[in-house]
Amino acid sequence: TYSVFIKSGLGLNGKLSSTKSLLTIYTKLDDNGAKISCKAIHPALTQPLVNSVFLSVLQPPGVPRIEGYKTGDVISVSDTLTLACMSRGGNPSAKLIWYRDNITVDTSFSSTDGREVTNTYSFLVKPEHNNANLVCEASNHVSIHPLISHVQLTVFYPPNNIKIIGPDKGKVGETLSFECIVGPSNPAAELTWVIDGRPMLPIAIWTKNVKEGFISITNVSITLSSQDPDTRSISCYAASETLRDTILKTINLQILYPPGIPTITGYKKGSVLREGDILKLQCVSLGGNPFATLKWFHGLGTDREISALTTINGNGVSSELIILVKRSDNEATYKCEATNEAISEPFRVSIKLTVFFISSLVTIKIKPKFPKNGDTILLTTHTGSCNPMCFVHCTKNGVRLEMQNEVFEAENFGKNIKSSIEMNVHPKDDNSAIVCQSHNKKLNKTVKQKHIIRVLHKPQFSVPLFQKLDVIENSDVLLNITATAYPSIINYAWLKYGVPITETRSTENLVDTHVNSTTVRLRHNRNNHKAKMIQSRISINGPTLRINNIQRHDADEYELEASNSQGSTKTTILINVLFPAAIIKSSEVVFTSINEKAVIMCEAIGNPINDQMIAWKRNDSDAEIIPSERILISNEKGKSTLTLLETHASDIGHYKCVAFNGIGVQTETFVNLALKQKPVIIDTNWFAAASEAEEAVIKCKAIGVPNANFKWSNDVEGDLILAFSLEDIQSNQESKRYSISNKNLANFEFESKLTIKKVSATDIGSKFKCSAYNALGQDSIEIMLRQKGKPEAPVNVTIASINHDSVILSLIPGFDGGAQQTFRAKYKKVSTNSEQDHYQISEESNSTRIAIRGLEQATEYVVAVIAKNCFGESNFASKSLRFTTKFVEGTSGGSPLVDTLEKQKIKSFSKIVLMIIVIALGLLIVSANCAFILVYIKRKKKNDLQKNNQCCENSNGVIVHNQYHKECDQLQQQKQQKNHKLENHSKSAENLQFTHAEVGFSEINPQQFEFIASTLMLENSSDDNSGSKRCKVLSIRENIDKECSCFLKAVGDTPF
């Protein structure tokens, strides 16, 4: 049925209307899913308006049905059972759930066609599923109560559990009952008894119903007889005929028999054991079922069980007891018991042991415990318990004592020996050793015990009451003189000159001496004024006197007094301090002349001291000087005098005075026996530099024997500025404009400094003359004061070393202009195209060597050197150098390929080198011929000059060309003396190599120069700031001394 409702007058103008239609449907099952549509038709519409709905008719599901099993069917264990529960209809679809015995087992379900729902439940059948109730439940939210269907399962399965209840042991004559219980199973099992392999009828068989099926029960009884074996087999069989399955249970019944009487082996009655032996006892029991249980016990009455190792043999059991035999086992009883379940009381057997032993301790007692001198003491010893009896004897310090013996019963059934003796004691018996020995002959063992006798007496020293001790100075001395006494608490006191040496803070009558912030005080002895102060390095600790770093003034007598309650004793130690020989006085410099007498003195002290303590040596030799007719040596009590009655030139030099007395190391001092000579100016620059109004210092150095004195003069204000000698009281002399300071250097070298306090304009360019003089003569040098400015160009620029990519230049600095100077070089490759090659500048150097790196190999370069200071640069050195770097095979300037042009250059270079070698060989041959001619000429000239026997040498030792002196003989003698004077300085001489061109002398030809250069020893006496080098004649070879011909025209020093 349906109804239509129309409502008009709607809208703003009241012309609209609303139509409502209501449809009522009484649903049926077939209406489920039906489509209901409503159409609105209006003239204004081209087509009707439609809206639709679908009906869903709710209903409960149908009753479920179970497929796959029905109640009463039989299934077996291990089968897989699949059950399907289906429900048709219902909206919504039914929910299907499986239950087993009210427990949910499956909730999964599915729909195939939308109208039927299925839940399939599969499971493996087990014994517990027998009689299980499976329920399928169908429901939806329309259902008032769930709809169910169920089935009950019947499962056949064999029994899997069987047990026999009854005893496992029995005695002969007893009747034993057994019950067999089997189950559960379905159907019920059939039960059968089998005794010792033979079937036996049961007393009864019955079953019990349980939820899982049936439990079957049966029982049987047997009577034990003596003919039965030790063990009987009882079996129960459970069979399921339906399922054709059988299970069984078997138990073993043990028949109990008593064991055999036990026996003990391993020890024979009356045999002897020794303490410490290992005893093995074995208890054996045969037969019995089960075998006997064996137990060991020690003692009688209150037996103590002992654990032992038990083993089972074929027909019995044995137990082994291992015993470490002790003295307590003497007369002790060991018992073995055998028992099992067949007997109520154990069987027993026992043995008694005999043990030999010796006491581990001998006791010694002395009465009185602390005897005094002359007391009688009672010495008593006890051996302790021994079996058999021990014998004892005692000794005092190795001497046997005759003692009286008594025998007593002792523990462990042994014997104790008591021995005693009386004796008188004296102080010498203190600390005497009483040794008592207990000996057991049967055991061949001895026990010793030692006891020290203490006798009350005053302290006694084991050393003599006076003794001498030699010690070495600066060593640490420890005197530990322990006295023996009893009581052993001894008071020690060290004394010196009768005064106790104590460390105390008492201020009464004390003298303090402070050493290393420690105060040691000595109490004055009013009766002995010889008491000395002991320094803090002397420490005392009871009988110990420690002197650290002992000194010679510590040598003295030291007394040690030891005292206790019984009295006091003193001992004296004389400490003799040995110290090495030390030279306390010697000659420093002894001046002499040839053929004069020279006396050198040396004095030394030491302990011990003897006449052989001092020896004399030359400075350059380890051999001692041996006295002779010309050389006298006098030694007496540490004083030695070396006398040269006639001084020879070879005697000049340093002498070494060596003092050694066998203690420590030898000491030595040097005495210079110097040959008197006039001063010679050395190591002095020709120039000095200063600016106007500044202070200028000019240095002058000379060597002379004896001391050289100085005087200065100039060419501006007169001859003499100031003079100074080392004997002057003041070291400096002052004037308005000048001051002089002189210094004594080593090796008879002396230095004088002239200070111009304010340089004037007239001083610049002036020459200042320094004169060094002594009683034998003088030497002078003029030094020009120049204005500070640019340095002079370096000279003598040479190649020091060269390789393929670098070169090192060596130079002689010019005058530095009064300021620190540096050097650098400009260089470039020598090329045919000079416009392409430009000069490069090296790094500055403050030494006389300049390194240039990064050069090309086998390349010719030209280089020039310049000097620079804060005032500017000098001119380049007057002479440029050319050099060619070396060639290294296998290199190609960093490229793996060498082009043809480079190879041609290398070939050309090789040809040039070969040509140079050929030319050099030719020149060498020509030079050899020339040298032969020159040697011939020189020898001829030498022979002519020797015939003339002329000498030509000025006072400065410089040879003058072709001059004849009337004082030839005198000059020859002076030259020899001068050679001896300069001998001490020739060691530092350097044999310089020059060329004729470097010296620059036009007065001599190259041949003459080569001859002079080869015969002179030259000293390089350059100053770092001077820019000049000087060549000084130090010595002349013997062949020149014999010639009168001279080749060098110069006076004094030659600058170059």
C-alpha positions, 0 to 999 in steps of 0.5 A: 500500500502507498499514500500521496501527500501534496502541500501547496503555497510554498516558496516566496510567491506561494505558488510552489507545492510539495508532494510526498508518497509513503509505500508500506511493504510486508516483506517475505524471504523472496524480497531479500535483495529486491529493488524499490524505485520512486519516480517523480513525473512533472510537466516541467521535466523532460524525463522523470526523477528516479531514486532507488533502494534495495531491501535486505530481509534479516533471518536466522540461519538454518540448522547446521549439519555435520558431514564426514563422521557420524556417532558410532563410527570407529576411528583409529589413533594417528588417523586424520579426521576431517569434519565439515559443518554446513548451515544454509540461509540466514541473513546475515550469513551464519557464524560457524564454530567447532567445540570439543568437550566445550573447548573452542577448536576452530572458528574459521568458516567460508561461504560458497554461493552466498547462501550456504556457510561451511566450517571444515575442521581437520585434526590428527586422532589421538587416544584422548579423543576417544568419547570426545563430544564435537559440537558445531554451533551456527548463529548470527545477530538475528538468532535468539539461541545458537543452533547446534549439531554434534557427534561423539567419537569412538577411537580405538588405540592400544595401551601405552602404559604398563607397570608392575607393583611389587618388591624387587628383593626377597629372601628364601621362603617368602611369598611375594605378590605382584600386580600389573596395571595396563591402560588406558586403551580401547578396547580393553587389553588382554593380560598375561604373566610370564615368570622366568620365561614360563607363562603363569596363571594369574590370581585375578583379572579385571577392568575399569571404565574411564573416559578415555577407555579401559584400564586392565588389572591382574595379580600373581603370587610366587614363593622363593626357594633355595633352588631359585637363581640369584635373580628371577624375571617377572614379566606382564604382557598386555595385548590388543587383539583388535589393533594387533599390538602388544606391550610388556613390562619386566622387573628383576627380583633379587634373591638375597643371600648372606656374604662370606666372612671377611679376611684382612691381608697386607699386614702380618701380626707381629711385623714392624712398621715405621712412622711415615710408612705407607700401609695398604690393607685389603679386606675381602668378602666372597659370595652373598647376594648382593655382595657385601658392603665393606666398612673400615673402623679404627680403634676399639670401643669408640670406633671411627669409620674410615673411608676406603676404596671398594671394588667388586670382583667376579665372586666377591668384593674387596676394600683397600685401605691406604694408611700413612703410618703415624706414631698413634697407630702403635698398638692401634686396631683396624677393623673391617665389617661385611654386611648386606640385606640378608643379615641383621648383624655385620661380620667383623675381622680386626688386626693390631699394628706395631709402629716404631717411631722417634720423638720429633723434639728433644727438650732442653732446660737449664736452671737457673735460667740466667746464670752469672759468672761462676754459677752452677747450672743444671742441664736437663734433656728429655727425648720424648716418646720413642719406640723402641727406646732412644739413646741421647747425648749432648755436646757443648760447643762440640765437646761431649757432655757426660750425663746421667740417664733415666727411663720413663713410660711415654705416650703411644706406648713408647719410652722417654729418656731423661738426661741431666748434668751439672756444670759451672759457667763463665762469661766465655760460656755466654752464647755457648751452644748446647746440642742434644741428639736423640738416636733410635738405632732400629730406625737409624734416625737422629733428632737434634735440638739446640739451646743457647746458654746466656751468662750475665756479663759486661760487654766484651769486644771481639776486636783488639782493644787498640787497632789502626784503620787506613781509609782513603780520603773522600770515602764514606767510613763506617765503623761498626764495632759491636760488643757482646754482653748479657743483658744484650742491651748495651749503651755505647759512647764514642769519645775523642780525646776523652770527650763523649761525642753526643748529639744533643740540644743542651746548650750548657757548655756546648760549642756549635759548629754548623755544617750543611744546616745541621748542628753537632755539639760537643760538651767541653772537657774542662780537664782536656783542652784538646777536644775538637769539634766534630762536624755534622757529617760525622754521625753516631748510631750506637756502636756505629760511627759513620764519617761521610766524605772523610777528610785528612783532618779527621785522622785521629784516635776514636774511643768506643765505650760499651756498658750494661748493668754488669760493667763497661769496656773500652776499645780504641781505633786509630783512623789513618786517612790516606789521600792522593798526592796533590801538587801544592807548589810548582814553577809556572814559567821558567825563562832561560837561554841556550847553554844556561842553567834552568831549575824547575821545582815541584812540591806535593803532599799526600798520605802516604808520602815517599821519595818516588811520589813525583816524576817528571815528563815532557808534555808530548811524551809519556816516558819519564825523564831519566837523570843524566850528567846534564839533567839532575832530579832531586826528590825528598819528602814530596819536593822535587827539583829538575835541574838542566845544567846546560839548556839545549834548544831541544829542552825548550817546551812544556814539562809535566810534574806528575805526583802519584802515591798509589791512592786515587789518580795522579795529579799533574801540573805543567811548567813552561821552559820558555826560551827568551825572545823579543816580541813579534806582532801577530794577528793584527789588522792593517786597518781600523774603521770609525766615524767622526765623534764616535769611539774607536777601538784599535787592537794589537796582538804580540807574542814574546818571552818574557812578557811583552809591553806595549806603547802607542804613537801616531803621526798626528799628535806626536810619537808617544800616546801611552805606554803600558807594561804588565808590571804596572799596578793599574790595568788601564791608563787614561788620558783625555783622548785615549785609553789603553787596556792590555790583557795577558793571553795564553801561550805568551800572547798579549793583546793591547787595545787603544781606545780613541774616546772621540774620533776627530776629523784629523784622526781619520786617515791617520796611522797609529803605531803599536810597538811591542817590546821587552828586554830582548827587542821590539816589533811594530805595526802601523794601523790606519784608521779609516772612515766607515763606509762600503766594504772593499771587493773580495780577493782571491775568488776561487772554485772550492768544489763543483759538480753537475748542478752546483758550485761553491766559491771560496774568497778572501774578504776585503776590508769590511769598512767597519761593519758586518759584511756579506757576500753574493755572486752574479752569474750567467751562462756563457752563450753566443747570444749574450742578449738572451742570457741574463745575470742571476744573483745568488743568496747572500752569505756571511761566510767566505764561501758562496754556494750556487745551485740549480745549474745546468750540467756540462755548461760554461758559466761566468761569475763575479763576487761582490761584498755588501755592508750597511753602508752599501756594496763594494765593486765586483772582484777584479777578476771574473771566473769561468767554470763549466759544470760536470757532465753526468751520464744517463741524464737528459735534463728531465726528458726521456729523449735526447734530440740530435742537437744535444748528442752532437754537443756532447760529442763536440764536448768529448772531442774538446776534452780529448784535445785538452788531455793531449795538450796537457801531456805535451805541456807536462813533458816540456815542464819536466825538461824545464824543471830538470834544467832549473834544478841543475841551475839551482844546484850549481848556484847553491854550490857557488853560494856555499863556497861564499859561506855568506849569511844574509838575514835581517833582525826580523828573520826575513831573508834579504836578496843578495846582501852580504853582512859582516856580522854573518856569524852573529846573525847565523847564531841569532837565526838559530835562537829565533828558530827555537823561539818560534818552534812552539808556534810552528805547530799551528802553522798552515802550509798555504798554497799560493801562486805568483800572480796572487802574491803580486810581487814584481821584484821576483820572477815565478821560479824564485817565488815557487822556490820560496813558497816551497821552503817556508812554513806559513801561518794564516793569521787572518782576522774576520773583519780585516779583509786581509791575510798576512804571511809570517815566517815561522821557520826556515828549512835546513837547506835554506839555513845553509844558503846565503842567497836570498830570493824574497825582498821584504821586511817583517810581514808580507800582506797579500 
